Every structure is written in C-alpha cells, then in structure tokens.
Amino acid sequence: IALGSRLMGMSLYELDRLNHDEVFWESFIEQFRSLHHHWLSFGVMATLHRFFTEQKVTSRYLNDANGERSITDLFHITELLQQASEVVQGQQALIHHLEQCITSDASGEESRQQRLESDADLVQVVTVHKSKGLQYPIVMLPYLDYVRPVKSSDLPIEYHHTDGELRLTFTPEADELKQADFERLAEDVRKIYVAMTRAVCAQWVGIEDPKGTKENPEPELNSAGHALVGHCGGSVLTQYKDMKEVFTVAEPKEEVKAYKPSEDLAPWDARRVEDLGIEPWWIASYSSIQYGAKSEPVFPQSTEAEKAIDEQISDDDTEQSESSASGKALKLMHRLPRGSFMGTFLHGLIEWAAEQRFETTEGQRLLGFSAAVADDDTRLDTLYSRCRKRNLAEFALGLSDWLKDFLSTPFDLSTLTQKSEHSLRLMDLTPKHIAVELEFMFAANQVNTMRMDELVRRHTWQGKERPMASFQALQGMFKGFIDLVANIDGQYFVIDWKSNFLGSNDEDYHADALQEALLKKRYDLQYVLYLVALHRHLKERIPNYSYDEHVGGAIYFFLRGYENPETQGLVMDKPPKALIEALDQLFAGEQEVDHV
C-alpha cells in the first residue's frame, strides 16, 4: 500500500515489476531498512527530509495541481512529528501518535495548520484579535452590533473603582455591574477600531437597529457598533446613512425568498458495485492467527495424560503451583511485574545490549553483548533511565546485575546440537554473527491455516495436545520479526526471549512446565514459521545450502527461569526438514503436501 501511494510516485509498470523482479523488490527493502536505521540515529525529521530528497517528492509535487500546498503540509507534518518525538518514546509510539492526530477532532487546531503566502488570494476568516497588525484589500464585519452585556452570574466580576484600582467581586451591586459593563463596552470599541482599520480598499459592515419595546422604543445602546454613532429617533441606521462620505447603505432585499427543494424530486438510486474480481490481499503475521478448540492428540497411541488447555491464549496466565504460590519470591526475576509490558521491556533491554560498544582501559574494543557486560556504568545508567520511565526504579540495580549475569551464563545446547559439552555464552556472539530483530516478509498464496497447523502439530512434540488454529486463508504477505538470529559454529539458530511467569521459584521452570507453556501459547507454530523464513533466506544466500547442515534449530529463553539448574529456562527444538519444506511449498501455493 505504501509503495503504491502518491508519496512514492511509482508507475503501474514499476508496481507490477515488484511482483516479478526480486532484486527490484529487495532494493526497496534495503532502502527502507536504511531509513529505519537513519531514524534511530538522527530522528524522524532528518529521515523524512532524506526520504523526500531521495524520492524527489518536492519536484514531483510541484508539477501537480495544488502541489505547493501539499509540500508545505508534508514539511509541517514533519516538524510536528519531530516535536512529538521529544515526548513519546519509540517509533511505534510516534506512529500511534500520528494516527491519533489524524482521527482526533483536534486535528483542525490552528497549531496543526500552516498558511502559504499564496493563501492571500483566498477568503480568510479570522478573529479581531488575530487580525491585529494585518491588512486585507476588502474586509467584511458581519456582526458589528453583537453584544454580550456583563451579567451578575459572570463571576467573578472585574471593574475599576473610582480611585483607579482593579477590584474583584463575587457579590456585585448594581453600580458595580454597570461599571463592569461600561468597561466591557470600552474594550469592544477598541476592538472595533482594530477591525475597521484593517481594510485597504473597502469594507462591508453588517448592522441592524436595536430592538426596542412599546414601553422603551429607544433602548440603551450596549453594543460598540451602536454606541459609536448613537441613534436618532430610535434608529442607528439613520445615523450611518447620514455619514454619506464614509458609508454607502445597501438596503436588504425583502422580496428574496429562501430556497426550498421541490417536493417532486426523488433521490436517485444508489449505484451498485459489481464484482470487480479483486481477491482479498493482506499482510498477516504469527500474532494474527486465531485459535479455536483444543486439538486431540495427533497420535492416538500416546497415552500421556495432559491437562486441558484454555481456548484463549494470553500472557502470563499460568497458575502457580501450591508450593510456589505459598513461598515468597526472593529472586529478582520472580519479583518483576507480570504482563506483556514487562516482556517488551526485557526485549528492548537485550536488544540494547546487542548494539553496545565499549573500549577497555587496555584499549580493547568490545562490540555487542560483551560490551554491555564490561561497561558497568553505562549499563546501570541505562537501566535507571529506562526503569524510571516505567515506574520500575526499584529494580534498576538488580536488572543491571541480572543482565550482566545472563549474558555471561554458559547455556547448554548439547541436547539440541547433539554435540557433547556444547555451550553458548551470549557475550561470545559478535555483531557480525547475529541479526537483532530480523524482519522478514514473504508471499502467502491461499495458505489454509488449519492445514498449516496440522502439519506443525504432526511433526513437532510428538503430536501432543495444544490449541488448534481456526480456519483462515492467508493471501498476500506473511511478515514477522525474529528476536535474534545467531550463527553458532557455522549453524544458524532462531532465538526468542520469553518473559512468561510460571512460578515464584526456579524449580517451577522445569522441563514439563516449559513445554506446557510453549504448547499452550503455540510458540511451536511461531518458531516453525520463523525457521521457514530463515530456510528461505539461507537457501538464496548460501551456496550448496542444506537445511540439515546449516540450520541449528530454535532456542527459546524463558528469562525468569534461567537459573533453573536443569533446564536453564531453555526450550530447544529442530523440526524435521520434511516439515520445513512442506510449509515452504504450502506458502508457495502448492496445496498437495500430503506426502509428509
């Protein structure tokens, strides 16, 4: 949708080329990835200005009708986003802020409008206050006789005493109200002076006689338009008519009748939209997959008793065991608040650590996780800053120590890689061996989610019970972000961070509990889809690529349980090659994959 917008200015030929020329498509992916990093480094305004320059937005818009206005609006929006970026945190928050501004009723406020010099030729509606210091060829003052007298209910009442002092009263007397209204009239006269001195050539004044009664045919003149000229015989207009050197009176046309629509006219029938043959097309992700009833075990011979799984999947809803519920959580990771916001916070913290740089006193330059481990001061300052913004200041020092310990801990991968004493320390991963928040997107051609899910359940975790995916037809693109892709000893691994709360003690993060949480949340489907994306990527990049040789599998870190001596909070799996290839074919539109 974005590539087809006016802002990009792409022709129909170029848009069609995106569907057939992968190199052309990836050039745009690289361009927007570069803009993304530019935003992180220099801010939203610099990024948008760079985008306008690269896409020649200004020159293209100037060739269009009303192009000057469009360009001005774009740069004005850029300035507003830059101002908002100083208040809201993060790119997604700024995008959400822009969406709110677009849909909000306040989007028409003057602070969000910008005028052009060419607007001088347009009719402008301004208040008397705003017109001060400006001039216009012709000025129209339609309500010169408007008045709002001061009332006793307009509390508090301000007026000047005879001694010149400003006074304030909440119980005004009649003479105090009269004085306050006199001062209001004086202020109205001053404003009328401003209004009537804005015109260069001519001005039009709308005024009518004050309405009197039988008892008082000549009422008191309370408006500035009336009081300035007075009245003669109960008429103010007579006074204006007599000032022929100043005013020319235009009498109203009393014979003009208001427009009334003909009763014979009937509304036309609404046009009906015929079937245009447009197929549904959308961008799906793992989180957009819906789940229905729990599945039956794929393999009936499995006799392992399993608990029922809730149909709805949510974060941190696993009940604590009786032993852990009664015990007091002492360790930091078990005392952290529960909920998705905590997971987002920990994700951001690890992502920050992966991008650090530090030079030791010996002159050694460290990059990535190792720099975050070595630079205690920067790590602690960052934690204090981030925690204060989220009311987590009491955890800042503990989280700094946790992050250092977590990145330094050797994690046993031998059960996954089948290599004896094979361990991983995250701090040993250098930036050239990892990709943080790796984004992917590939085509989805009429993918039946129930068929996709059935394949995953059959080939993972011995077909154990888990929530089943509801029917959806994925047509368009499938996208996602992988927390970390790491090259470990020549094999590529999908790594994900999970903050699920499974209990208040390390013992609660045993193998069965981790497996149950993984299946209940359907993380199995998540990492399989991530491995399909990785498989497709490596297949195009590595000569003589082999899934069995180059892909190591998926490693899920349950962060709260990393100190469990048996599991270290790890869930690891490498789905069979047949499953990955079957799903690859399924997304390519090949429905006949029953042989796996």
C-alpha positions in Angstrom: 0.0 0.0 0.0 2.8 2.4 0.9 4.7 1.7 -2.3 1.6 2.5 -4.3 0.9 5.8 -2.6 1.4 9.3 -4.2 4.3 9.9 -1.9 6.4 7.2 -3.7 5.3 8.2 -7.2 5.8 4.8 -8.7 4.2 4.0 -12.1 2.0 1.0 -12.7 4.8 -0.7 -14.5 7.1 -0.3 -11.5 4.4 -1.6 -9.2 3.9 -4.7 -11.4 7.7 -5.2 -11.5 7.7 -5.7 -7.8 5.8 -8.9 -8.2 8.3 -10.4 -10.7 11.7 -8.8 -10.1 13.1 -10.0 -6.7 16.2 -7.8 -7.0 14.0 -4.7 -7.6 11.8 -5.7 -4.6 14.8 -6.1 -2.3 16.2 -2.8 -3.3 13.2 -1.2 -1.7 13.5 -3.4 1.4 17.1 -2.2 1.7 16.1 1.4 1.2 13.5 1.3 4.0 15.8 -0.7 6.3 18.4 2.1 5.8 15.8 4.7 6.5 14.8 2.8 9.7 18.4 2.9 11.0 18.7 6.6 9.9 15.6 7.3 12.1 17.2 5.6 15.1 20.4 7.6 14.6 19.2 11.0 13.6 15.5 11.3 14.3 12.3 11.4 12.4 12.7 14.9 10.8 16.1 14.1 9.3 14.8 10.8 8.0 11.8 12.3 6.3 13.9 15.0 4.7 16.2 12.4 3.3 13.2 10.4 2.0 11.8 13.5 0.3 15.1 14.1 -1.4 15.8 10.5 -2.5 12.2 10.1 -3.9 12.2 13.6 -5.4 9.0 14.4 -3.7 9.3 18.1 -3.9 9.9 18.3 -7.7 7.1 15.8 -8.4 4.5 17.6 -6.2 5.3 21.0 -7.7 4.2 19.6 -11.1 0.8 18.7 -9.7 -2.2 21.0 -9.0 -2.1 22.5 -5.6 1.4 21.0 -5.2 2.7 23.9 -3.2 0.1 23.3 -0.5 0.9 19.6 -0.4 4.6 20.2 0.0 4.0 22.7 2.8 1.8 20.3 4.6 4.3 17.5 4.4 7.1 19.6 5.9 4.7 20.9 8.5 3.8 17.3 9.5 7.5 16.6 9.7 8.0 19.4 12.2 5.1 18.3 14.3 6.4 14.7 14.4 9.8 15.9 15.4 8.2 17.9 18.3 6.1 14.9 19.3 9.2 12.6 19.3 10.6 14.6 22.2 7.6 13.5 24.3 6.6 10.0 23.1 9.0 7.1 23.4 9.9 4.9 20.4 9.0 4.7 16.7 5.8 2.7 17.2 4.6 5.2 19.8 5.2 8.1 17.4 3.3 6.3 14.6 0.4 5.7 17.1 0.6 9.4 18.0 0.2 10.3 14.3 -2.7 8.0 13.9 -4.4 9.6 16.9 -3.8 13.1 15.5 -5.4 12.1 12.2 -8.5 10.6 13.8 -8.8 13.2 16.6 -11.3 16.1 16.5 -8.3 18.3 17.5 -6.7 17.7 14.1 -8.0 21.0 12.9 -6.4 23.2 15.7 -4.6 26.2 14.5 -1.3 24.8 15.9 -1.6 22.0 13.3 -2.4 24.3 10.3 0.1 26.2 8.2 -0.6 29.0 5.8 1.0 29.8 2.5 1.8 33.2 1.0 -0.4 32.2 -1.9 -3.3 32.0 0.6 -3.6 35.8 0.5 -5.8 35.4 -2.6 -8.3 33.2 -0.6 -11.1 34.3 1.7 -9.8 34.3 5.2 -11.9 34.1 8.3 -10.1 35.4 11.4 -10.9 36.9 14.8 -10.4 40.6 15.5 -7.5 39.7 17.9 -5.8 37.6 15.2 -6.2 40.4 12.6 -4.2 42.9 14.6 -1.2 44.1 12.6 -2.5 42.6 9.3 -4.3 44.3 6.4 -6.6 43.0 3.7 -7.9 44.5 0.4 -11.6 44.1 1.5 -12.9 43.4 5.0 -16.3 42.2 6.0 -17.6 42.8 9.5 -20.8 40.9 9.8 -21.5 41.2 13.5 -20.6 44.8 14.4 -23.7 45.1 16.6 -23.1 41.9 18.5 -23.1 42.4 22.3 -22.9 40.3 25.4 -23.5 42.5 28.5 -21.9 41.7 31.8 -24.3 39.7 34.0 -24.3 39.1 37.7 -23.7 35.4 37.0 -20.4 36.1 35.2 -18.4 35.6 38.4 -16.1 36.9 39.4 -16.8 40.5 38.2 -13.8 42.7 37.5 -14.1 46.5 37.4 -12.0 49.6 38.2 -13.0 51.7 41.2 -13.2 55.5 41.1 -9.8 55.6 42.6 -8.4 53.6 39.6 -7.8 50.3 41.5 -8.8 47.0 39.9 -11.4 45.2 42.0 -12.9 41.7 42.1 -16.3 40.9 43.5 -18.4 37.7 43.8 -21.5 39.6 45.0 -21.8 42.6 42.6 -24.0 45.5 43.3 -26.0 47.3 40.6 -23.4 50.1 40.2 -20.6 47.6 40.1 -22.3 45.7 37.3 -22.9 49.0 35.4 -19.2 49.9 35.8 -18.0 46.5 34.6 -20.3 46.6 31.6 -19.1 50.1 30.8 -15.5 48.8 30.7 -16.7 45.9 28.5 -18.2 48.4 26.1 -14.9 50.4 26.1 -13.0 47.2 25.2 -15.4 46.4 22.4 -14.9 49.9 21.0 -11.2 49.4 21.0 -11.6 46.1 19.1 -13.9 47.7 16.6 -11.2 50.3 16.0 -8.8 47.4 15.2 -11.3 45.7 12.9 -12.3 48.8 11.0 -8.7 49.8 10.3 -7.7 46.6 8.5 -9.2 47.3 5.1 -7.0 48.7 2.3 -9.7 49.4 -0.3 -13.2 48.9 1.2 -15.1 47.2 4.0 -18.6 45.9 4.4 -20.4 46.3 7.8 -23.4 44.3 8.9 -25.6 46.1 11.4 -29.2 46.5 12.3 -31.2 48.8 14.5 -31.5 47.9 18.2 -34.8 46.3 19.0 -36.9 48.3 21.5 -40.3 47.7 23.1 -43.5 49.7 23.4 -42.5 50.9 26.8 -38.9 51.6 25.7 -38.8 52.4 22.0 -35.2 53.7 22.3 -33.3 51.1 24.3 -29.9 51.7 25.8 -27.1 51.2 23.3 -24.9 48.4 24.6 -23.0 47.3 21.5 -20.0 49.1 20.3 -21.4 49.4 16.7 -24.4 51.2 18.1 -22.8 53.3 20.7 -20.2 54.7 18.3 -22.8 56.6 16.2 -25.7 56.9 18.6 -29.3 56.9 17.4 -31.7 59.3 16.0 -35.4 58.8 16.6 -34.7 55.3 17.9 -32.7 54.3 14.7 -29.0 53.7 14.5 -29.1 53.1 10.7 -30.2 56.6 10.2 -27.0 57.9 11.7 -25.0 55.6 9.4 -27.0 56.8 6.3 -26.2 60.4 7.2 -22.5 59.7 7.1 -22.5 59.6 3.3 -18.8 60.5 3.0 -18.0 57.3 4.9 -20.8 54.8 4.4 -23.0 53.6 1.5 -26.0 51.9 2.8 -27.2 48.7 1.0 -30.8 48.1 1.7 -31.8 44.4 2.2 -33.9 42.8 -0.5 -37.1 41.8 1.2 -38.6 40.1 -1.8 -35.9 37.4 -1.9 -37.3 34.1 -0.9 -35.4 31.3 0.8 -34.7 28.3 -1.3 -37.0 25.3 -0.9 -36.3 22.0 -2.7 -39.0 20.7 -5.0 -41.2 18.0 -3.4 -41.4 16.2 -6.7 -37.7 15.4 -6.8 -36.8 12.0 -5.6 -33.3 10.8 -4.7 -31.6 8.7 -7.4 -31.0 5.0 -6.7 -27.6 4.3 -5.4 -25.2 2.7 -7.8 -24.4 -0.9 -7.2 -20.8 -2.1 -7.2 -20.4 -5.1 -9.4 -17.9 -7.9 -8.7 -14.6 -6.4 -9.7 -12.8 -9.7 -9.3 -10.4 -8.4 -6.7 -9.1 -11.1 -4.5 -8.6 -10.4 -0.7 -4.9 -9.4 -0.1 -3.5 -8.6 3.3 -0.3 -8.8 5.4 -0.6 -11.5 8.1 1.7 -12.4 10.9 2.0 -15.1 13.6 0.0 -12.9 16.0 -2.9 -12.7 13.5 -3.5 -16.4 13.6 -6.6 -17.2 15.6 -7.2 -20.4 17.7 -10.3 -22.4 18.5 -10.9 -25.6 20.4 -8.1 -27.7 21.7 -6.8 -30.4 19.5 -6.9 -34.1 20.0 -3.6 -35.9 20.3 -2.3 -36.5 16.7 -1.1 -39.9 17.6 -3.8 -41.9 19.4 -1.3 -44.4 20.8 0.1 -41.6 23.0 -1.3 -42.3 26.5 0.4 -39.5 28.4 -2.2 -37.6 30.5 -2.3 -33.9 29.8 -4.3 -31.1 31.3 -6.9 -29.3 29.3 -5.7 -26.2 27.5 -7.7 -23.0 27.5 -9.0 -21.9 24.2 -7.9 -18.3 24.6 -4.2 -17.7 24.7 -2.9 -14.8 26.8 0.3 -13.8 28.5 1.4 -14.9 32.0 -1.9 -16.6 32.8 -0.4 -19.9 34.1 -1.4 -20.7 37.6 1.3 -21.1 40.2 1.7 -24.5 41.9 0.7 -24.7 45.6 4.3 -24.8 46.7 5.5 -21.8 44.7 2.3 -19.8 45.5 2.8 -20.1 49.2 6.5 -19.3 49.1 7.8 -15.8 49.0 9.6 -14.9 45.7 13.1 -13.7 46.7 15.0 -13.6 43.4 14.6 -10.6 41.2 13.2 -12.3 38.1 10.4 -13.8 40.0 9.5 -10.4 41.7 9.3 -8.5 38.4 5.7 -7.4 37.4 3.8 -9.7 35.1 2.3 -8.8 31.8 3.2 -8.0 28.2 4.8 -4.7 29.1 7.4 -6.4 31.1 8.2 -8.7 28.2 8.6 -5.7 25.9 10.9 -4.0 28.4 13.2 -7.1 28.7 13.2 -7.5 24.9 14.3 -3.9 24.5 17.0 -4.3 27.1 18.6 -7.3 25.4 18.2 -5.5 22.0 20.1 -2.5 23.5 22.8 -4.8 24.8 23.4 -6.3 21.4 24.2 -2.9 19.9 26.7 -1.6 22.5 30.3 -0.5 22.0 33.0 -0.2 24.7 36.7 0.3 24.9 38.5 -1.1 27.9 41.3 0.6 29.8 43.8 -1.6 27.9 42.5 -0.3 24.6 40.5 -3.4 23.7 37.3 -2.6 21.7 34.3 -4.6 22.6 31.1 -4.8 20.5 27.6 -6.2 21.2 26.8 -8.3 24.3 30.4 -8.3 25.5 30.5 -4.5 25.6 27.3 -4.4 27.7 28.8 -6.9 30.1 32.1 -4.9 30.5 30.6 -1.4 30.7 29.0 -1.4 34.1 28.5 2.3 34.4 26.6 2.7 31.0 24.6 -0.4 31.7 23.5 0.9 35.1 22.7 4.4 33.8 20.6 2.9 31.0 18.7 0.8 33.5 18.0 3.7 35.8 16.8 5.8 32.9 14.5 3.2 31.4 13.2 1.9 34.7 12.3 5.4 36.0 10.1 6.0 32.9 8.1 2.8 33.7 7.9 3.0 37.5 10.4 0.2 37.9 13.2 2.3 39.6 13.4 -0.2 42.5 14.5 -2.9 40.1 17.2 -0.9 38.2 20.2 -2.1 40.1 19.1 -5.7 40.2 18.3 -5.7 36.5 21.7 -4.4 35.7 23.3 -7.3 37.6 20.9 -9.7 36.1 21.7 -8.6 32.5 25.4 -9.0 33.1 25.0 -12.4 34.6 22.5 -13.6 32.0 24.8 -12.6 29.1 27.7 -14.3 30.8 26.0 -17.6 31.7 27.0 -20.6 29.7 23.9 -22.3 28.3 24.0 -26.0 27.5 23.0 -26.7 23.9 24.1 -30.3 23.7 20.6 -31.7 23.7 19.8 -29.7 20.6 23.0 -29.9 18.6 23.9 -33.5 19.7 27.4 -32.3 20.4 29.0 -33.1 23.8 29.6 -30.2 26.1 28.3 -27.7 23.6 27.6 -24.5 25.4 26.8 -20.9 24.4 27.5 -17.6 26.2 25.6 -14.7 24.6 28.5 -12.4 25.3 30.7 -14.5 23.0 28.4 -13.7 20.0 29.9 -10.8 18.0 27.7 -8.4 15.9 28.8 -10.0 12.7 27.4 -13.3 13.8 24.0 -12.1 14.9 21.0 -10.2 13.5 18.8 -8.4 16.0 15.1 -8.1 15.4 15.5 -9.6 11.9 12.5 -8.7 9.8 11.2 -11.0 7.1 8.3 -10.9 4.7 7.4 -13.5 2.0 4.4 -14.3 -0.1 1.4 -16.3 1.2 -0.7 -17.9 -1.6 -4.0 -19.1 -0.3 -2.5 -20.7 2.8 -5.0 -22.8 4.8 -4.1 -22.1 8.4 -5.7 -25.3 9.6 -3.7 -27.4 7.1 -0.5 -25.5 8.1 -1.3 -26.1 11.8 -2.0 -29.8 11.2 1.4 -30.2 9.7 3.1 -28.4 12.6 1.3 -30.4 15.2 2.0 -33.7 13.5 5.8 -33.1 13.2 6.6 -31.4 16.5 6.5 -32.5 20.1 5.2 -36.0 19.2 1.8 -34.6 18.2 0.9 -33.6 21.8 -2.3 -31.7 22.5 -2.4 -27.9 22.0 -4.8 -25.3 20.8 -5.8 -25.7 17.2 -5.7 -22.8 14.6 -9.0 -21.7 13.3 -9.6 -21.5 9.5 -8.1 -18.6 7.8 -6.9 -18.2 4.2 -3.7 -16.2 4.2 -3.4 -14.4 0.9 -0.9 -11.7 0.4 2.3 -11.5 2.5 3.4 -13.1 5.8 5.8 -11.0 7.9 7.4 -11.1 11.3 10.4 -10.1 13.4 12.8 -12.7 14.9 14.3 -11.6 18.2 17.7 -12.9 17.3 19.3 -15.0 14.6 22.7 -16.3 15.5 25.5 -18.1 13.7 26.9 -20.5 16.2 29.7 -22.7 15.0 28.5 -22.4 11.4 24.9 -23.2 12.1 22.1 -20.6 12.2 19.7 -20.6 15.1 16.4 -18.7 15.7 16.5 -17.3 19.3 13.5 -15.8 21.1 13.1 -14.2 24.5 10.0 -15.1 26.7 9.0 -13.4 29.9 6.2 -15.8 30.9 5.7 -16.2 34.7 5.5 -19.9 35.6 6.1 -19.7 39.3 7.9 -17.9 42.1 10.9 -20.2 42.3 13.5 -21.5 39.9 12.1 -25.1 40.4 8.9 -24.1 38.7 10.7 -23.8 35.4 11.2 -27.5 34.9 11.1 -29.2 31.6 7.4 -30.2 31.7 6.3 -26.7 32.7 8.3 -25.1 29.9 6.9 -27.5 27.4 3.3 -26.9 28.6 3.8 -23.1 28.4 5.3 -23.4 24.9 2.4 -25.5 23.5 -0.3 -23.5 25.3 0.9 -20.3 23.8 1.6 -22.0 20.4 5.2 -20.9 20.4 5.9 -24.1 18.5 4.0 -22.7 15.5 5.9 -19.4 15.9 9.4 -20.8 15.7 8.5 -23.2 12.9 7.3 -20.2 10.8 10.4 -18.3 11.7 12.5 -21.3 10.6 10.7 -21.4 7.3 11.6 -17.7 6.8 15.2 -18.5 7.8 15.2 -21.5 5.5 14.1 -19.4 2.5 16.7 -16.7 3.3 19.6 -19.1 3.6 18.6 -21.0 0.5 19.1 -17.8 -1.5 22.3 -16.8 0.2 24.4 -19.9 0.9 25.9 -22.0 -2.0 25.1 -25.7 -1.7 22.7 -24.9 1.2 21.4 -27.8 3.2 18.8 -27.4 6.0 20.2 -30.3 8.0 23.7 -28.8 7.8 23.2 -25.1 8.1 20.2 -24.7 10.3 20.7 -25.5 14.0 17.1 -25.0 15.2 15.1 -22.8 17.6 16.2 -21.8 21.1 13.5 -20.2 23.4 14.8 -18.5 26.5 12.3 -18.3 29.3 14.1 -15.4 31.0 12.6 -15.8 34.5 13.8 -19.4 34.8 17.4 -19.0 33.5 18.7 -20.1 36.9 17.0 -23.4 37.0 19.9 -25.9 37.2 18.4 -28.5 34.9 16.7 -26.5 32.1 18.2 -23.0 32.4 14.8 -21.9 31.2 15.6 -23.2 27.7 13.2 -24.9 25.3 15.0 -26.1 22.1 13.8 -27.9 19.0 14.8 -28.6 15.4 11.8 -29.5 13.3 12.4 -32.1 10.6 13.4 -31.0 7.1 10.3 -32.5 5.6 8.1 -30.1 7.7 10.0 -27.0 6.7 9.9 -27.9 3.0 6.3 -28.8 3.2 5.4 -25.4 4.7 7.6 -23.7 2.1 5.6 -25.4 -0.6 2.3 -24.5 1.1 3.1 -20.8 1.2 4.2 -21.0 -2.4 0.7 -22.1 -3.3 1.3 -25.9 -3.7 -1.5 -27.5 -1.8 -0.5 -31.1 -2.4 1.8 -31.7 0.5 0.1 -34.7 2.0 3.2 -36.9 1.4 4.9 -35.6 4.6 
